[in-house]
Amino acid sequence: MYSVNYCISLSGYADCLMYTGDLDGAYSQARLMLDIGQHIESPEQIRIAREILKDISVKSKRPLLPDEVQGAMGRSAKTPTVRLWMIYF
């Protein structure tokens, strides 16, 4: 049930609901998409869900939750931490 394809469908559905004025329904679908994206560890689906949630937030004047903010670093126990090192010569 949890897949990138399911996320893509939720994205389209959330967009349709948002543009027809059903902001609560759009939020529910986008939030579900974000949760699934985090579960399947798909950075692209997480990014898209957060963009939709941001659009809904602007239209509804509802603040975003911390994990809905672009760049939020919600990690599961399975997600490795990546450290970048700068080397100067």
Helices and strands as residue ranges (DSSP letters): H 4-19, H 23-39, H 43-60, G 66-68
